[in-house]
């Protein structure tokens, strides 16, 4: 870490943080809660670290993603919901069992203004969680061209926020939504992945073999290890991320307030479930 990131990291536990342990919600509600957590932190409430699950399985589109890249008929037939993230990048298929997601919400004034420093700081507990699981990871260093742009895990690797395993395959993608008064970083971690499922939600043609050459998972990397994850125990992986996030911030275990849940439900209904946000929305010009 840089000196500035180290200084900020040392002061994080002086703030009020809450850890919300893994909960299962649909895609629209998960995105709404991330947004509400940022608003809570910005208004003087607790900063939030959380781990969450997508139920049912969900395709989250990047903010600028063209809706035509989605196989809408397949998603509807298979009961896969689709929502659009406030963050950029390509689409991510969040399998309800194989995906492990997290988010961190804090006031913008408490975090580095420099994007690279901010990712370096906020990804620290993510890297720690992998270490706890015995999975060797690092930020992407080498340049690898995109295989299929609409899919986040098949895009060109970015050294600021893409995490790869020792063999160079991507295992986690992370993104930030930065507003004037708050920063929310959320990320997807592959606990286990089935290439066919990831690819079927998209309208383009990529083979499972191409996907497997670029993407890996905790389950695959830890196979043969002596710990619980090596025994394919998802609960142990979840606990590693919860503990890493909670200890990093010295967070108290907490929960959403009734007001936050009410606001999140309203936000989910008006924004993240809305057809004009997800399907009919014109992708902003690059």
C-alpha positions as CSV (number, residue, x, y, z in Angstrom):
1,X,0.0,0.0,0.0
2,X,1.0,3.6,-0.4
3,X,1.7,5.7,2.7
4,X,-1.6,7.5,2.3
5,X,-3.6,4.3,2.0
6,X,-1.8,2.9,5.1
7,X,-2.6,6.0,7.1
8,X,-6.2,5.8,6.1
9,X,-6.4,2.1,6.8
10,X,-5.1,2.7,10.3
11,X,-7.9,5.2,11.0
12,X,-10.8,3.1,9.7
13,X,-11.5,1.4,13.0
14,X,-11.9,4.8,14.6
15,X,-15.1,5.3,12.7
16,X,-18.5,3.7,13.4
17,X,-18.9,0.6,11.2
18,X,-21.5,-2.1,11.0
19,X,-21.1,-5.6,9.5
20,X,-24.3,-7.0,7.9
21,X,-23.7,-10.7,7.4
22,X,-24.7,-12.5,4.3
23,X,-28.4,-12.2,3.4
24,X,-30.3,-13.3,0.3
25,X,-32.2,-10.7,-1.7
26,X,-33.2,-10.1,-5.3
27,X,-31.0,-8.1,-7.6
28,X,-33.0,-4.9,-7.4
29,X,-33.1,-4.9,-3.6
30,X,-29.3,-5.6,-3.4
31,X,-28.5,-2.7,-5.6
32,X,-31.0,-0.4,-3.7
33,X,-29.5,-1.4,-0.3
34,X,-25.9,-0.6,-1.6
35,X,-27.2,2.9,-2.6
36,X,-29.0,3.4,0.7
37,X,-25.9,2.4,2.7
38,X,-24.0,5.1,0.9
39,X,-26.6,7.7,1.8
40,X,-26.6,6.5,5.4
41,X,-22.9,6.9,5.7
42,X,-23.0,10.3,4.1
43,X,-25.6,11.6,6.5
44,X,-23.6,10.7,9.6
45,X,-24.9,7.2,10.2
46,X,-22.7,4.1,10.3
47,X,-20.4,3.1,7.5
48,X,-21.4,-0.4,6.2
49,X,-19.6,-3.6,5.1
50,X,-21.9,-6.3,4.0
51,X,-21.8,-9.7,2.3
52,X,-24.8,-10.7,0.2
53,X,-26.4,-13.3,-2.0
54,X,-28.6,-13.0,-5.1
55,X,-31.8,-14.9,-4.9
56,X,-33.0,-15.6,-7.5
57,X,-29.9,-15.7,-9.7
58,X,-29.5,-12.4,-11.4
59,X,-27.7,-10.8,-14.3
60,X,-26.5,-7.3,-13.3
61,X,-25.7,-5.0,-16.2
62,X,-23.0,-2.4,-16.2
63,X,-24.2,1.2,-16.1
64,X,-23.4,1.8,-19.8
65,X,-24.3,-1.6,-21.1
66,X,-26.5,-2.0,-24.2
67,X,-29.6,-4.0,-23.4
68,X,-29.3,-5.8,-26.7
69,X,-26.4,-7.8,-25.3
70,X,-28.8,-9.7,-23.1
71,X,-30.8,-12.9,-24.0
72,X,-34.0,-11.6,-22.4
73,X,-36.0,-14.6,-23.5
74,X,-33.6,-17.0,-21.8
75,X,-33.5,-15.0,-18.6
76,X,-37.3,-14.8,-18.4
77,X,-37.7,-18.5,-19.2
78,X,-35.1,-19.6,-16.6
79,X,-36.4,-17.2,-13.9
80,X,-33.2,-15.1,-13.9
81,X,-33.8,-11.5,-13.0
82,X,-32.0,-8.6,-14.7
83,X,-31.1,-5.3,-13.1
84,X,-28.6,-2.6,-13.9
85,X,-25.8,-1.5,-11.6
86,X,-24.9,2.1,-10.9
87,X,-21.3,1.1,-11.6
88,X,-19.6,0.5,-15.0
89,X,-18.2,-2.6,-16.6
90,X,-19.8,-5.5,-18.3
91,X,-22.7,-7.8,-17.1
92,X,-22.2,-10.3,-14.3
93,X,-24.2,-13.4,-13.9
94,X,-24.7,-13.8,-10.1
95,X,-25.5,-17.5,-9.6
96,X,-27.5,-17.8,-6.4
97,X,-25.0,-20.3,-5.0
98,X,-21.8,-19.8,-6.9
99,X,-21.5,-16.0,-6.5
100,X,-20.4,-14.3,-3.3
101,X,-20.8,-10.5,-3.3
102,X,-19.8,-7.8,-0.9
103,X,-20.0,-4.0,-0.6
104,X,-18.3,-1.2,1.4
105,X,-20.0,2.2,1.9
106,X,-18.3,5.2,3.5
107,X,-18.3,9.0,3.3
108,X,-16.2,10.2,0.4
109,X,-14.2,12.6,2.6
110,X,-12.8,9.6,4.5
111,X,-11.4,7.9,1.4
112,X,-8.6,8.7,-1.1
113,X,-9.7,10.9,-3.9
114,X,-7.3,9.1,-6.2
115,X,-9.1,6.1,-7.8
116,X,-6.1,3.7,-7.7
117,X,-5.4,4.5,-4.0
118,X,-9.1,4.0,-3.2
119,X,-9.2,0.6,-4.8
120,X,-6.0,-0.4,-3.1
121,X,-7.4,0.5,0.2
122,X,-10.9,-0.9,-0.1
123,X,-9.8,-4.2,-1.7
124,X,-7.4,-4.9,1.2
125,X,-10.0,-7.0,3.1
126,X,-11.0,-8.8,-0.1
127,X,-7.4,-9.9,-0.6
128,X,-7.2,-10.8,3.1
129,X,-10.3,-13.1,2.7
130,X,-8.7,-15.0,-0.1
131,X,-5.5,-15.4,2.0
132,X,-7.6,-16.8,4.8
133,X,-9.0,-19.4,2.4
134,X,-5.6,-20.4,1.2
135,X,-6.2,-19.0,-2.3
136,X,-3.3,-17.0,-3.8
137,X,-4.5,-13.9,-5.6
138,X,-3.2,-10.5,-6.7
139,X,-4.3,-7.5,-8.7
140,X,-4.2,-8.1,-12.4
141,X,-0.8,-7.0,-13.8
142,X,-0.4,-8.3,-17.3
143,X,-2.6,-7.0,-20.1
144,X,-5.0,-9.5,-21.6
145,X,-7.4,-8.4,-24.4
146,X,-11.1,-8.7,-24.1
147,X,-12.8,-12.0,-25.2
148,X,-16.3,-10.7,-25.1
149,X,-16.9,-7.1,-24.0
150,X,-20.5,-7.4,-22.6
151,X,-19.4,-9.9,-20.0
152,X,-17.5,-8.4,-17.1
153,X,-15.4,-11.5,-16.5
154,X,-14.4,-11.7,-20.2
155,X,-13.3,-8.0,-20.6
156,X,-9.7,-6.8,-20.7
157,X,-8.2,-7.0,-17.2
158,X,-7.8,-3.7,-15.3
159,X,-5.0,-3.5,-12.7
160,X,-7.0,-1.2,-10.4
161,X,-9.9,-3.5,-9.6
162,X,-9.6,-6.9,-11.2
163,X,-8.3,-9.7,-9.0
164,X,-6.7,-12.8,-10.5
165,X,-5.6,-16.1,-9.1
166,X,-2.0,-17.3,-9.3
167,X,-2.6,-18.7,-12.8
168,X,-3.7,-15.3,-14.1
169,X,-7.4,-16.1,-14.4
170,X,-9.9,-13.7,-13.0
171,X,-11.6,-14.6,-9.8
172,X,-13.1,-11.3,-8.6
173,X,-14.3,-8.0,-10.2
174,X,-14.8,-4.8,-8.2
175,X,-16.3,-1.4,-9.0
176,X,-17.0,1.9,-7.3
177,X,-19.9,4.3,-7.4
178,X,-18.5,7.6,-6.3
179,X,-20.8,10.5,-5.5
180,X,-20.0,13.9,-4.0
181,X,-20.6,12.7,-0.5
182,X,-20.2,9.0,-0.5
183,X,-18.3,6.0,-2.1
184,X,-19.8,2.6,-2.5
185,X,-17.5,-0.2,-3.6
186,X,-19.1,-3.5,-4.5
187,X,-17.6,-6.7,-5.9
188,X,-18.4,-10.1,-7.2
189,X,-16.3,-13.1,-6.1
190,X,-16.5,-16.5,-7.9
191,X,-17.0,-19.2,-5.3
192,X,-18.0,-21.7,-8.0
193,X,-18.9,-21.1,-11.6
194,X,-20.5,-23.0,-14.4
195,X,-19.4,-21.4,-17.7
196,X,-22.5,-22.5,-19.6
197,X,-24.7,-20.7,-17.1
198,X,-22.7,-17.5,-17.2
199,X,-22.7,-17.4,-21.0
200,X,-26.3,-18.3,-21.6
201,X,-27.6,-15.0,-20.3
202,X,-25.8,-13.1,-23.1
203,X,-26.9,-12.8,-26.7
204,X,-23.3,-13.2,-28.1
205,X,-21.4,-16.4,-28.9
206,X,-18.5,-17.4,-26.5
207,X,-17.6,-21.0,-25.8
208,X,-17.4,-22.5,-22.3
209,X,-13.8,-23.3,-23.1
210,X,-12.9,-19.7,-23.7
211,X,-14.6,-18.8,-20.5
212,X,-12.7,-21.4,-18.5
213,X,-9.4,-20.1,-19.9
214,X,-10.1,-16.7,-18.4
215,X,-12.1,-17.3,-15.3
216,X,-11.6,-19.4,-12.2
217,X,-13.2,-19.8,-8.7
218,X,-12.4,-20.3,-5.0
219,X,-13.7,-23.9,-5.3
220,X,-11.4,-24.7,-8.2
221,X,-8.4,-23.0,-6.8
222,X,-8.8,-24.5,-3.3
223,X,-9.5,-28.0,-4.5
224,X,-7.3,-30.4,-2.7
225,X,-6.6,-27.9,0.2
226,X,-6.9,-29.1,3.7
227,X,-9.3,-26.4,4.9
228,X,-13.1,-26.4,4.6
229,X,-13.2,-24.6,1.3
230,X,-11.1,-27.3,-0.2
231,X,-14.1,-29.5,0.9
232,X,-16.3,-27.2,-1.2
233,X,-17.9,-25.5,1.8
234,X,-19.5,-22.3,0.7
235,X,-20.4,-21.3,4.3
236,X,-16.7,-21.2,5.2
237,X,-15.9,-18.9,2.2
238,X,-18.7,-16.5,3.2
239,X,-17.4,-16.4,6.8
240,X,-13.9,-15.6,5.6
241,X,-15.2,-12.6,3.8
242,X,-17.4,-11.5,6.6
243,X,-14.6,-11.8,9.1
244,X,-12.0,-10.0,6.9
245,X,-14.4,-7.1,6.3
246,X,-15.5,-6.9,9.9
247,X,-12.0,-7.1,11.4
248,X,-10.6,-4.6,8.8
249,X,-13.1,-2.0,10.1
250,X,-13.5,-3.2,13.7
251,X,-17.2,-3.3,12.8
252,X,-20.0,-4.2,15.1
253,X,-22.5,-6.8,13.8
254,X,-25.6,-4.9,12.8
255,X,-28.7,-4.8,10.6
256,X,-30.7,-2.5,8.5
257,X,-33.1,0.0,10.1
258,X,-36.7,-0.1,9.3
259,X,-36.3,3.2,7.6
260,X,-33.5,2.0,5.4
261,X,-35.5,-1.1,4.3
262,X,-38.5,1.1,3.5
263,X,-36.4,3.4,1.4
264,X,-34.6,0.5,-0.3
265,X,-37.9,-1.1,-1.3
266,X,-39.0,2.2,-2.7
267,X,-35.7,2.7,-4.6
268,X,-35.8,-0.9,-5.9
269,X,-39.4,-0.4,-7.2
270,X,-38.9,3.0,-8.7
271,X,-35.4,2.5,-10.1
272,X,-33.8,-1.0,-10.1
273,X,-36.9,-2.9,-11.1
274,X,-38.0,-0.3,-13.7
275,X,-38.1,-1.3,-17.3
276,X,-36.8,2.0,-18.5
277,X,-33.7,1.6,-16.2
278,X,-32.9,-1.9,-17.2
279,X,-34.3,-2.8,-20.6
280,X,-35.5,0.2,-22.5
281,X,-32.8,2.6,-21.3
282,X,-30.4,4.0,-23.9
283,X,-26.8,3.3,-23.1
284,X,-25.1,6.6,-22.4
285,X,-22.5,7.6,-25.0
286,X,-18.9,6.7,-24.1
